[in-house]
Amino acid sequence: MRTAYEDLIAPFERALMPLRRDGADALDPRAKVWKWEENLLVGTFDLWLCNDPDRPHTWLVVTVGLWTEPQLLDEEPAAGLGHFDFTPHHLLLFLPRPPAPATFTARAQSGSFPGKSTSRTKAADAIGTAHQWTANDPDVLAERVARDLKLLWPHLTGTERT
């Protein structure tokens, strides 16, 4: 998976690894891979950035992958991915890699969000934060995400905004 998506993963590691704080810099990026059908692998790639300053004991996580259209999960062999709780627009990496052109997506998320079967989070004080970016060029996407993250969470750069 890393080899097939090196053009996506490497720019994010270069751009975001220096921003990691609160022990996240000691954590390896997380890549999960699931085998589905005989010739399809599906994966996710996550980088932990820091503890969420607004929600104790919650990590701010950046996930990168391909933008998945709703109809993709209706077509074989991807139709069975709902079994893994993947939903349309979930950031996924596929092997074999779909033919170009592709739209790449990054999502920074923290806190809790409602599940698929509810419109409310479980905790009364739950705060969820999510920012999402898309681009066809992974280098442009990584630069934009890094720039915006520094503006959204200034402590990632070591300087606080006043």
Salt bridges, closest charged atoms under 4 A:
ASP7 OD1 - ARG97 NH1 2.85
GLU13 OE2 - ARG2 NH2 2.86
ASP46 OD2 - ARG30 NH2 2.73
ASP85 OD1 - LYS116 NZ 3.11
ASP125 OD2 - ARG55 NH1 3.59
ASP139 OD1 - ARG14 NH2 3.64
ASP148 OD2 - ARG144 NE 3.10
ASP148 OD1 - ARG147 NH2 3.12
